[in-house]
Amino acid sequence: MTGSLFADSRIRPALLRGRSPVRWGAYPPGVIPLTAAEPDFPGPQAVTDAMTAFLADGYFTYAPPEGFGELRETFSEVAKDRYGIDASPDRVVLTSGTSAALWGVVRMLCREGDECVLLDPVDLLFGQAIDAAGARRVYCPMDKTTGQLDPDRLASLISPRTALICLCNPHNPLGTVFTEETLRTVAEMAAARGIPILSDEVWNEIVYPPAVHVAMAGMETANRARIYTVNGLSKTFALPGLRIGCVIAPSTREAIDLQLTFERLGAAYSLTPFAQIGALAALRDGWPWRDAFLEHLREMRDYTVERLNAMPGISCGRPDGTYVLFPDVTATGLGSQAMTDLLLKEARVAVVAGTNEWFGPGAEGGIRISYATSRGMMKEALDRIERAVETLATLHG
């Protein structure tokens, strides 16, 4: 099944250029985009079937602002069965995507002048949410070579103004899957200081054995009453356009407060019945597709990492999770933006520059590459990158 679902023939660039404005549609024909963390493949057939049947009925009614109770119950069941988070449905807050989930939690917990600790590098959504709340970013540098987080370093950044610690596990863009020991140390440190934790775990189903994802809220720690877990469908089932995410709040009280926060932000009624039907189908019947997808991604990861490390001046670690890579290109003599510009111009391949804008100050020297595509598409992209990098190495003598 894996081969047929993720074969070259499943990718339709002409169609994607019209459907995917942030990936294929952002570049002219002939450019291979390895940018947005958005798979090039259709999601589970069960989702398409459920949404098609729903459309055929012809009814397009309002949905309650808190979303379908059935969907919250299903998220609750998945959280318990797969992640060990024993959360009742009334602790599940549905959101219009995981980005909205991050914004809502930060807005609820942080005030102007507060400090929020976030990892460096990390996806831009954390910083944007902190800025929107009027709080201040406090970066905790990660080791880009090993992808690891030093809990003691994080603890040293805590001040009386710290209102929130933001984690991303598995980590975008480094692909780290944090160990239970690291997570427990951070949780207990935060508990001792009474600081809540926002744990973005949207990549939790894209983890390659023998690595194992551990949900922070599923552990027995003193900080369980202050952990907000964010999850969604976009990465697991290739469904970013459904805009379905959720927050598992520490208690019913916090869930109610968060729902009110979303309504004050104008986010009420943002979850369409159409999207929620698709989400239910994914969570109930999409797991065989996810298993095949993960197998394909593991093969793509190994192939892409091997190819990149054979190129002059490029060094790339092998991530335990996600479907993005963050190779270091500093040995080529170019910085992140210069390498990105070179690849777009000379190789006709688009990647994301490791700039402060996208990932924070610690990202410089890296470029982010998504490998959620087919073997043939990835081979062509890597062939082009290889030629451009080898030409650069020759010029630099």
Phi, psi and chi 1 to 4 in degrees:
 res  aa     phi    psi   chi1   chi2   chi3   chi4
   1 MET       -  -36.2 -178.8  170.4   66.8      -
   2 THR   -56.4  -46.7  -56.9      -      -      -
   3 GLY   -61.0  -43.7      -      -      -      -
   4 SER   -71.8  -35.5   60.5      -      -      -
   5 LEU   -70.7  -30.0  -73.0  173.7      -      -
   6 PHE  -125.2   27.9  -50.9  108.0      -      -
   7 ALA   -74.9  164.5      -      -      -      -
   8 ASP   -55.5  -36.8  -64.8  -23.3      -      -
   9 SER   -66.9  -16.3   60.0      -      -      -
  10 ARG   -78.7  -12.5  -62.0  -75.3  -75.8  177.0
  11 ILE   -96.3  126.8  -59.4  178.6      -      -
  12 ARG  -121.9   84.8  -57.7  164.4   64.5 -175.4
  13 PRO   -54.6  -41.7  -27.4   36.3      -      -
  14 ALA   -61.4  -42.4      -      -      -      -
  15 LEU   -68.8  -43.0  177.6   62.6      -      -
  16 LEU   -64.7  -30.8  -74.1  169.0      -      -
  17 ARG   -63.0  -27.1  -89.7 -169.6  -76.6  -85.5
  18 GLY   -90.1  -25.6      -      -      -      -
  19 ARG   -96.8  -22.6  -63.1  -78.0 -176.8   88.4
  20 SER  -119.5   79.5  173.9      -      -      -
  21 PRO   -67.8  -22.1   23.9  -33.6      -      -
  22 VAL   -93.9   -7.0  -60.0      -      -      -
  23 ARG  -122.3  -86.0 -173.0  168.6  164.2  120.4
  24 TRP   -67.0  -40.3  -73.7   87.5      -      -
  25 GLY   -73.3  -10.0      -      -      -      -
  26 ALA   -83.0   -6.7      -      -      -      -
  27 TYR  -134.1  155.0  -57.7   94.7      -      -
  28 PRO   -72.1  161.4   23.8  -32.3      -      -
  29 PRO   -53.6  142.5  -25.2   34.5      -      -
  30 GLY   100.6  -19.3      -      -      -      -
  31 VAL   -91.3  133.2  172.6      -      -      -
  32 ILE   -95.4  114.8  -60.8  176.5      -      -
  33 PRO   -90.2  122.3   31.3  -29.3      -      -
  34 LEU  -116.8   43.9  -54.6  177.8      -      -
  35 THR  -101.0  -91.1   49.1      -      -      -
  36 ALA   -58.1  143.5      -      -      -      -
  37 ALA   -77.5   67.9      -      -      -      -
  38 GLU  -133.1  114.3  175.0 -177.5  -88.9      -
  39 PRO   -61.1  150.9  -24.1   35.1      -      -
  40 ASP   -86.2    6.2  -72.3  -19.9      -      -
  41 PHE  -112.1  153.4  -53.6  104.0      -      -
  42 PRO   -63.2  149.1  -18.5   30.6      -      -
  43 GLY   -78.6 -166.5      -      -      -      -
  44 PRO   -59.1  138.7  -23.0   32.9      -      -
  45 GLN   -62.0  -31.2 -174.9   62.3   41.9      -
  46 ALA   -58.9  -34.1      -      -      -      -
  47 VAL   -69.5  -46.8  175.0      -      -      -
  48 THR   -59.5  -43.1  -59.3      -      -      -
  49 ASP   -63.6  -43.6  -68.0  -16.5      -      -
  50 ALA   -66.4  -40.9      -      -      -      -
  51 MET   -72.3  -35.5  -64.2  175.6   77.6      -
  52 THR   -64.0  -43.6  -59.2      -      -      -
  53 ALA   -63.8  -39.0      -      -      -      -
  54 PHE   -64.2  -42.0 -176.9   81.1      -      -
  55 LEU   -63.5  -38.0  -81.1  175.7      -      -
  56 ALA   -62.9  -25.1      -      -      -      -
  57 ASP   -69.7  -26.0  -69.7  -23.6      -      -
  58 GLY    82.7    5.6      -      -      -      -
  59 TYR   -99.7  131.3  -71.4   96.0      -      -
  60 PHE  -130.7   78.5  -61.4   90.8      -      -
  61 THR   -93.9  169.9   61.6      -      -      -
  62 TYR   -67.5  157.2  -72.4  118.0      -      -
  63 ALA  -116.6  153.4      -      -      -      -
  64 PRO   -64.5  147.9   22.3  -32.4      -      -
  65 PRO   -59.6  -27.5   18.7  -30.8      -      -
  66 GLU   -85.9   -0.4   69.2  -85.0   11.0      -
  67 GLY    86.0  172.5      -      -      -      -
  68 PHE   -66.0  132.1  -69.7  164.5      -      -
  69 GLY   -60.0  -34.1      -      -      -      -
  70 GLU   -62.3  -37.4 -169.6  177.1    8.6      -
  71 LEU   -72.3  -39.7 -178.9   54.8      -      -
  72 ARG   -63.7  -38.6  -70.6 -173.1  -71.5  113.3
  73 GLU   -63.5  -39.2  -69.7  171.3    3.3      -
  74 THR   -69.8  -41.9  -56.7      -      -      -
  75 PHE   -59.1  -40.6  -94.4  117.9      -      -
  76 SER   -62.0  -43.8  172.3      -      -      -
  77 GLU   -64.0  -43.5  -68.3  166.1    1.9      -
  78 VAL   -63.8  -42.0  169.6      -      -      -
  79 ALA   -60.1  -39.7      -      -      -      -
  80 LYS   -75.1  -47.6 -178.0  176.9 -178.6  179.1
  81 ASP   -71.6  -37.1  -65.5  -16.9      -      -
  82 ARG  -102.1  -26.7  -63.6 -175.4   71.3   89.0
  83 TYR  -120.8   -4.8  -42.8  133.7      -      -
  84 GLY    73.8   18.2      -      -      -      -
  85 ILE   -96.3  108.7  -56.7  175.6      -      -
  86 ASP   -86.7   81.4 -168.1    3.0      -      -
  87 ALA  -117.9  126.6      -      -      -      -
  88 SER   -69.9  158.4   57.6      -      -      -
  89 PRO   -56.8  -28.6  -26.9   35.4      -      -
  90 ASP   -75.6   -2.1   58.1   11.5      -      -
  91 ARG   -98.4   -3.1  -75.4  172.2   50.8 -167.6
  92 VAL   -94.7  121.1  175.9      -      -      -
  93 VAL  -110.3  117.0 -179.7      -      -      -
  94 LEU   -79.2  143.3  -60.2  178.1      -      -
  95 THR  -136.1  159.4   65.6      -      -      -
  96 SER   -82.1   68.6   54.6      -      -      -
  97 GLY    97.9  164.2      -      -      -      -
  98 THR   -73.8  -27.9   52.9      -      -      -
  99 SER   -63.5  -42.3   56.3      -      -      -
 100 ALA   -63.4  -36.4      -      -      -      -
 101 ALA   -60.7  -45.3      -      -      -      -
 102 LEU   -62.0  -46.7  -62.0  177.0      -      -
 103 TRP   -60.1  -43.6  -82.0   59.3      -      -
 104 GLY   -63.7  -44.6      -      -      -      -
 105 VAL   -65.0  -45.4  173.1      -      -      -
 106 VAL   -62.6  -43.7  173.2      -      -      -
 107 ARG   -63.1  -36.2  179.2   61.6   65.5   92.4
 108 MET   -70.8  -37.4 -175.9  178.2   78.0      -
 109 LEU   -95.4  -17.9  -62.3  177.8      -      -
 110 CYS  -117.1  146.6  -58.8      -      -      -
 111 ARG  -123.1  167.0  -59.9  -68.3  178.8  -93.7
 112 GLU   -59.6  131.7 -171.4  165.2  -10.9      -
 113 GLY    94.6  -14.1      -      -      -      -
 114 ASP   -69.1  163.8  -75.4  -16.6      -      -
 115 GLU  -113.9  141.4  -65.9  179.7   -7.6      -
 116 CYS  -126.0  126.8  -63.6      -      -      -
 117 VAL   -88.0  127.2  178.5      -      -      -
 118 LEU  -133.6  158.9   70.1  163.8      -      -
 119 LEU   -77.3  157.5  -55.1 -179.8      -      -
 120 ASP  -139.4  113.5 -175.4   27.0      -      -
 121 PRO   -80.1  165.1   30.7  -36.1      -      -
 122 VAL  -165.0  163.5   77.7      -      -      -
 123 ASP   -55.5  145.2 -177.0   78.6      -      -
 124 LEU   -63.6  -20.9   80.8  165.4      -      -
 125 LEU   -61.8  -33.7  -67.3  174.5      -      -
 126 PHE   -61.6  -51.7  -71.9   96.6      -      -
 127 GLY   -61.8  -39.9      -      -      -      -
 128 GLN   -62.2  -42.2  -71.2  179.2  -19.7      -
 129 ALA   -64.9  -41.9      -      -      -      -
 130 ILE   -63.3  -45.0  -67.3  166.6      -      -
 131 ASP   -60.9  -42.8  -65.5  -13.0      -      -
 132 ALA   -63.5  -29.5      -      -      -      -
 133 ALA   -82.2   -6.0      -      -      -      -
 134 GLY    80.8   11.8      -      -      -      -
 135 ALA   -89.1  177.4      -      -      -      -
 136 ARG  -114.3  135.2 -173.1  173.9   78.4   86.2
 137 ARG   -75.2  134.3  -52.9 -176.8 -166.5 -171.0
 138 VAL  -124.6  110.1  176.7      -      -      -
 139 TYR   -84.3  134.2  -75.1  107.3      -      -
 140 CYS  -107.4  108.2  178.2      -      -      -
 141 PRO   -64.3  138.6  -19.7   32.4      -      -
 142 MET  -102.7  158.8  -66.7 -178.6   64.3      -
 143 ASP   -80.4  107.1 -173.4  -34.4      -      -
 144 LYS   -70.0  -20.6  -71.4 -167.3  -65.8 -177.1
 145 THR   -74.4  -45.3  -58.9      -      -      -
 146 THR   -97.1  -17.9   64.8      -      -      -
 147 GLY    76.8   10.8      -      -      -      -
 148 GLN   -94.2  156.9  -64.6  -54.8  -53.0      -
 149 LEU  -108.0  134.7  164.7   67.5      -      -
 150 ASP   -96.6  106.1 -178.0   -9.7      -      -
 151 PRO   -58.1  -33.7  -25.2   36.0      -      -
 152 ASP   -66.6  -37.5  -68.8  -25.7      -      -
 153 ARG   -63.7  -41.7 -179.0   74.0  175.6  -87.8
 154 LEU   -63.4  -43.5 -169.0  153.1      -      -
 155 ALA   -61.0  -34.3      -      -      -      -
 156 SER   -67.9  -16.1   71.6      -      -      -
 157 LEU   -93.1   -5.0  -61.7  171.7      -      -
 158 ILE   -74.3  134.8  -58.4  -61.5      -      -
 159 SER  -132.9  172.9   80.4      -      -      -
 160 PRO   -60.1  -16.0  -26.6   36.1      -      -
 161 ARG   -97.6    0.4  -54.0 -165.0   73.9  166.4
 162 THR   -69.5  121.0  -57.7      -      -      -
 163 ALA  -106.7  -17.6      -      -      -      -
 164 LEU  -162.9  144.1 -177.1   64.3      -      -
 165 ILE  -112.5  129.5  -64.7  170.9      -      -
 166 CYS  -110.6  124.3  -60.2      -      -      -
 167 LEU  -119.3  155.9  -63.7 -178.9      -      -
 168 CYS  -133.0  109.3 -178.0      -      -      -
 169 ASN  -143.7  114.3  177.9   40.0      -      -
 170 PRO   -58.7  155.2  -24.9   36.3      -      -
 171 HIS   -91.9  130.0 -177.5  -86.8      -      -
 172 ASN  -108.0  115.1  174.3   15.6      -      -
 173 PRO  -109.4    2.8   37.4  -36.9      -      -
 174 LEU   -81.2  -18.5  -60.7 -177.8      -      -
 175 GLY    79.0   12.0      -      -      -      -
 176 THR   -71.3  138.1  -53.2      -      -      -
 177 VAL  -110.0  108.7  178.0      -      -      -
 178 PHE   -67.7  143.2  -65.5  119.9      -      -
 179 THR   -74.7  159.1   64.6      -      -      -
 180 GLU   -60.0  -36.6 -178.9  174.1   -8.4      -
 181 GLU   -61.1  -46.3  179.6 -176.9    4.4      -
 182 THR   -62.6  -46.4  -64.9      -      -      -
 183 LEU   -63.5  -40.8  -64.8  172.7      -      -
 184 ARG   -66.0  -39.6 -172.0  173.8  -62.8  -80.1
 185 THR   -62.8  -44.8  -59.6      -      -      -
 186 VAL   -64.7  -43.0  172.4      -      -      -
 187 ALA   -62.6  -44.0      -      -      -      -
 188 GLU   -69.9  -36.5  -63.2  -64.7   -3.9      -
 189 MET   -62.3  -44.0  177.2  -86.9  -64.5      -
 190 ALA   -66.1  -38.8      -      -      -      -
 191 ALA   -61.7  -40.8      -      -      -      -
 192 ALA   -62.9  -23.2      -      -      -      -
 193 ARG  -107.2   -0.9  -65.6  162.2  172.6   80.3
 194 GLY    69.4   34.2      -      -      -      -
 195 ILE  -107.0  127.8  -59.4  170.9      -      -
 196 PRO   -71.6  160.1   25.1  -31.6      -      -
 197 ILE  -125.1  132.8  -65.7  174.9      -      -
 198 LEU  -103.5  112.8  170.4   56.7      -      -
 199 SER  -111.1  106.9 -176.6      -      -      -
 200 ASP   -82.7  109.7  176.6    4.4      -      -
 201 GLU  -119.4   32.7  -59.3 -179.0   15.9      -
 202 VAL   -65.1  -21.8   71.2      -      -      -
 203 TRP   -92.4   11.3  -68.7   97.4      -      -
 204 ASN   -65.6  -17.4   63.4   -8.7      -      -
 205 GLU   -95.0   -3.8  -69.4  -74.0   -7.8      -
 206 ILE  -106.4   72.9  -49.7  -61.8      -      -
 207 VAL  -132.0  132.2  173.7      -      -      -
 208 TYR   -99.2  122.8  -50.4  105.4      -      -
 209 PRO   -56.2  145.4  -24.0   34.6      -      -
 210 PRO   -85.9    2.4   32.2  -36.6      -      -
 211 ALA   -62.5  150.0      -      -      -      -
 212 VAL  -134.6  130.1  176.0      -      -      -
 213 HIS   -80.9  135.2  172.3  -96.2      -      -
 214 VAL  -115.7  122.1  175.8      -      -      -
 215 ALA   -75.8  125.4      -      -      -      -
 216 MET   -60.0  -39.4  178.8  170.1  -91.6      -
 217 ALA   -75.0   -8.8      -      -      -      -
 218 GLY   -88.9   -8.3      -      -      -      -
 219 MET   -88.5  152.5  -61.3 -171.8  -57.1      -
 220 GLU   -83.8   98.0  -70.6  -73.9  -12.9      -
 221 THR  -135.4  164.4   66.7      -      -      -
 222 ALA   -68.6  -14.9      -      -      -      -
 223 ASN  -100.7    9.2 -147.1   41.9      -      -
 224 ARG   -56.6  -29.4  -77.3 -177.9   69.6  177.6
 225 ALA   -78.8    2.5      -      -      -      -
 226 ARG  -130.3   16.9  -62.1 -174.5 -174.1   88.4
 227 ILE  -104.3  126.6  -63.6  171.9      -      -
 228 TYR  -108.7  118.6  -65.9   77.4      -      -
 229 THR  -102.6  127.8  -56.0      -      -      -
 230 VAL  -106.5  134.8  168.6      -      -      -
 231 ASN  -146.0  173.7 -149.6  -33.5      -      -
 232 GLY  -173.4 -169.9      -      -      -      -
 233 LEU  -108.8  -13.2  -53.5  178.6      -      -
 234 SER   -61.7  -43.1   57.5      -      -      -
 235 LYS   -83.5  -43.6  -48.2  -51.5  178.9 -170.3
 236 THR   -65.4  -41.5  -56.7      -      -      -
 237 PHE  -119.4   10.9  -59.2  110.6      -      -
 238 ALA    57.6   48.3      -      -      -      -
 239 LEU  -127.9   46.8  -62.0  171.0      -      -
 240 PRO   -62.1  -31.1   24.1  -34.5      -      -
 241 GLY   -71.8  -13.8      -      -      -      -
 242 LEU   -72.4  -22.5  -73.7 -167.3      -      -
 243 ARG    55.2   53.5  -52.9  -53.6  -62.0  156.1
 244 ILE  -121.0  117.8  -65.0  -74.0      -      -
 245 GLY  -135.4 -179.0      -      -      -      -
 246 CYS  -156.1  156.4   78.2      -      -      -
 247 VAL  -117.5  129.1  179.3      -      -      -
 248 ILE   -96.8  107.1  -59.5  175.5      -      -
 249 ALA   -81.1  159.3      -      -      -      -
 250 PRO   -66.1  -26.3  -18.4   29.7      -      -
 251 SER  -154.0  170.8   72.4      -      -      -
 252 THR   -62.7  -38.2  -57.6      -      -      -
 253 ARG   -60.5  -46.9  176.8   70.4 -100.7  173.1
 254 GLU   -66.1  -34.5  -83.0   79.8   11.4      -
 255 ALA   -64.1  -41.6      -      -      -      -
 256 ILE   -64.4  -43.5  -67.1  171.3      -      -
 257 ASP   -61.8  -39.3  -70.3  -15.9      -      -
 258 LEU   -68.6  -40.9 -176.4   56.8      -      -
 259 GLN   -60.1  -40.8 -177.0   65.6   40.3      -
 260 LEU   -65.7  -35.7  -67.9  172.5      -      -
 261 THR   -62.1  -44.6  -62.2      -      -      -
 262 PHE   -63.2  -39.9  -78.5  118.1      -      -
 263 GLU   -66.7  -37.1  -67.2 -180.0   17.6      -
 264 ARG   -67.4  -29.2  -73.8 -166.1  -66.4  -90.7
 265 LEU   -79.9   -0.5  -70.2  172.3      -      -
 266 GLY    83.7   19.3      -      -      -      -
 267 ALA   -93.7    1.5      -      -      -      -
 268 ALA   -64.4  147.2      -      -      -      -
 269 TYR    65.2   18.0  -56.2  103.6      -      -
 270 SER   -85.6  -13.3   57.5      -      -      -
 271 LEU   -94.8  109.8  -61.1  177.0      -      -
 272 THR   -74.7  149.5   69.6      -      -      -
 273 PRO   -56.9  -37.5  -24.2   33.8      -      -
 274 PHE   -56.8  -49.3 -178.5   62.8      -      -
 275 ALA   -67.3  -36.8      -      -      -      -
 276 GLN   -67.9  -33.2  -67.4 -177.2   73.0      -
 277 ILE   -63.6  -41.8  -69.1  -62.4      -      -
 278 GLY   -63.8  -39.6      -      -      -      -
 279 ALA   -64.0  -42.6      -      -      -      -
 280 LEU   -60.5  -42.9  -82.8  167.3      -      -
 281 ALA   -63.5  -40.4      -      -      -      -
 282 ALA   -63.5  -48.0      -      -      -      -
 283 LEU   -69.0  -25.8  -68.7  170.7      -      -
 284 ARG   -92.8  -39.5  -70.4  172.4  174.5  171.2
 285 ASP  -125.0    3.8  -57.1  -46.3      -      -
 286 GLY   -92.9    0.5      -      -      -      -
 287 TRP   -68.9  -36.3  -62.6  107.4      -      -
 288 PRO   -60.3  -37.3  -26.7   37.0      -      -
 289 TRP   -63.5  -44.1 -175.4   94.0      -      -
 290 ARG   -60.6  -41.5  171.1  -92.4  179.5 -167.0
 291 ASP   -61.6  -42.4  -66.1  -16.2      -      -
 292 ALA   -68.0  -38.4      -      -      -      -
 293 PHE   -61.5  -44.3 -174.4   39.8      -      -
 294 LEU   -63.2  -39.6 -172.6   66.2      -      -
 295 GLU   -61.9  -44.2 -179.1 -178.2  -14.8      -
 296 HIS   -62.6  -43.7  171.5   75.2      -      -
 297 LEU   -63.8  -38.2  -70.4  172.6      -      -
 298 ARG   -61.5  -42.9 -179.4 -174.2   56.6   78.0
 299 GLU   -63.1  -40.9  -64.8  171.3   -1.7      -
 300 MET   -67.2  -39.8  -67.8  -59.0  -57.5      -
 301 ARG   -58.9  -51.0  176.6 -159.7   63.1  171.7
 302 ASP   -62.5  -42.7  -66.0  -13.9      -      -
 303 TYR   -63.8  -46.4  170.3   68.4      -      -
 304 THR   -69.0  -42.3  -54.0      -      -      -
 305 VAL   -61.2  -44.0  167.6      -      -      -
 306 GLU   -61.4  -44.4 -178.8  179.8   -0.3      -
 307 ARG   -64.5  -44.2  -72.2  -72.3  -52.2  -87.0
 308 LEU   -64.4  -41.5  -72.2  170.6      -      -
 309 ASN   -69.3  -16.3  -79.4  -37.0      -      -
 310 ALA   -86.0   -4.8      -      -      -      -
 311 MET   -91.4  141.4  -61.3  179.0 -167.1      -
 312 PRO   -63.2  128.2   20.8  -31.3      -      -
 313 GLY    84.9    2.1      -      -      -      -
 314 ILE  -115.9  133.9  -65.0 -177.9      -      -
 315 SER  -129.5  127.6  175.3      -      -      -
 316 CYS  -136.3  125.2 -175.3      -      -      -
 317 GLY   -78.3  167.5      -      -      -      -
 318 ARG  -104.1  104.7 -172.6 -175.5  -53.4  -87.7
 319 PRO   -72.1  153.5   28.1  -35.3      -      -
 320 ASP   -88.7  -14.6  -72.8  -32.6      -      -
 321 GLY  -151.9  173.3      -      -      -      -
 322 THR    73.8  179.1   79.7      -      -      -
 323 TYR  -126.5   39.5   43.8   74.7      -      -
 324 VAL  -126.3  150.1  -64.0      -      -      -
 325 LEU  -116.8  156.3  -58.7  173.2      -      -
 326 PHE  -134.4   67.2 -158.7   64.7      -      -
 327 PRO   -65.9  147.5   23.7  -33.6      -      -
 328 ASP   -87.7  127.9 -171.1  -53.6      -      -
 329 VAL  -116.3    9.3  -60.3      -      -      -
 330 THR   -62.7  -30.3   52.6      -      -      -
 331 ALA   -69.5  -10.2      -      -      -      -
 332 THR   -78.3  -13.3   65.9      -      -      -
 333 GLY    93.2   -1.8      -      -      -      -
 334 LEU  -113.0  149.3  -63.1 -177.3      -      -
 335 GLY   -83.6 -177.8      -      -      -      -
 336 SER   -60.3  -50.5  -63.9      -      -      -
 337 GLN   -69.5  -39.2 -170.2   61.3   59.7      -
 338 ALA   -63.7  -40.8      -      -      -      -
 339 MET   -66.9  -41.4  175.9   57.6   77.2      -
 340 THR   -59.7  -44.2  -60.0      -      -      -
 341 ASP   -64.0  -41.0  -66.1  -17.8      -      -
 342 LEU   -62.8  -46.4  173.0   76.8      -      -
 343 LEU   -65.2  -36.4  -65.9 -179.4      -      -
 344 LEU   -68.9  -42.0 -177.4   58.6      -      -
 345 LYS   -76.2  -48.6 -179.7 -179.4  178.6 -178.8
 346 GLU   -91.4  -33.5  -57.4  -62.8  -24.9      -
 347 ALA  -103.3  -13.6      -      -      -      -
 348 ARG    58.3   42.0  -54.2  -79.7  -73.6  171.3
 349 VAL  -128.4  130.1  174.4      -      -      -
 350 ALA  -101.4  130.1      -      -      -      -
 351 VAL  -130.9  175.5  -60.2      -      -      -
 352 VAL  -102.4  127.7 -178.0      -      -      -
 353 ALA   -71.6  140.7      -      -      -      -
 354 GLY   -81.3   66.1      -      -      -      -
 355 THR  -103.4  166.1   59.3      -      -      -
 356 ASN   -56.6  -38.0 -173.8   26.5      -      -
 357 GLU   -56.8  -40.5  171.3 -168.1    5.4      -
 358 TRP   -92.9  -38.5  -72.1  105.4      -      -
 359 PHE  -136.6    2.1  -56.3  109.9      -      -
 360 GLY   100.1  167.6      -      -      -      -
 361 PRO   -62.7  -27.3   20.6  -32.4      -      -
 362 GLY   -78.4   -2.2      -      -      -      -
 363 ALA   -83.9  -14.3      -      -      -      -
 364 GLU   -54.8  137.3  176.7   54.1   47.4      -
 365 GLY   101.6  -11.1      -      -      -      -
 366 GLY  -114.2  162.0      -      -      -      -
 367 ILE  -131.5  144.9   57.8  173.6      -      -
 368 ARG  -102.5  133.6 -161.9 -171.5   74.2  168.6
 369 ILE  -125.8  126.1  -65.1  173.7      -      -
 370 SER   -91.5  133.4  170.5      -      -      -
 371 TYR  -114.6   25.9   54.0   87.9      -      -
 372 ALA   -84.2   60.5      -      -      -      -
 373 THR  -140.7 -171.0 -170.3      -      -      -
 374 SER   -86.7  165.6   70.8      -      -      -
 375 ARG   -62.0  -45.1  176.8   66.2  173.9 -111.7
 376 GLY   -64.6  -41.9      -      -      -      -
 377 MET   -64.9  -41.0 -172.5   67.3   71.3      -
 378 MET   -68.7  -38.4 -160.3   70.6 -146.7      -
 379 LYS   -61.5  -45.0 -179.7 -178.9 -175.4  -56.4
 380 GLU   -62.5  -43.0  174.5   60.2   25.6      -
 381 ALA   -63.3  -43.8      -      -      -      -
 382 LEU   -69.1  -35.5  -69.5  168.7      -      -
 383 ASP   -59.6  -43.5  -72.3  -13.3      -      -
 384 ARG   -65.7  -44.2  -64.4 -177.1 -173.2 -173.5
 385 ILE   -61.6  -42.4  -67.0  172.7      -      -
 386 GLU   -59.9  -44.6 -175.3  174.9   54.3      -
 387 ARG   -63.2  -41.8  -71.8 -167.5  -67.5  -91.1
 388 ALA   -66.4  -42.0      -      -      -      -
 389 VAL   -70.0  -39.2  170.9      -      -      -
 390 GLU   -66.3  -38.0  -72.7  179.3  -12.8      -
 391 THR   -63.3  -41.8  -61.3      -      -      -
 392 LEU   -61.1  -44.0  176.9   67.4      -      -
 393 ALA   -63.1  -37.2      -      -      -      -
 394 THR   -65.8  -41.8  -59.7      -      -      -
 395 LEU   -64.9  -35.0  -69.0  175.5      -      -
 396 HIS   -83.6   -4.9  -74.3 -178.2      -      -
 397 GLY    62.1      -      -      -      -      -
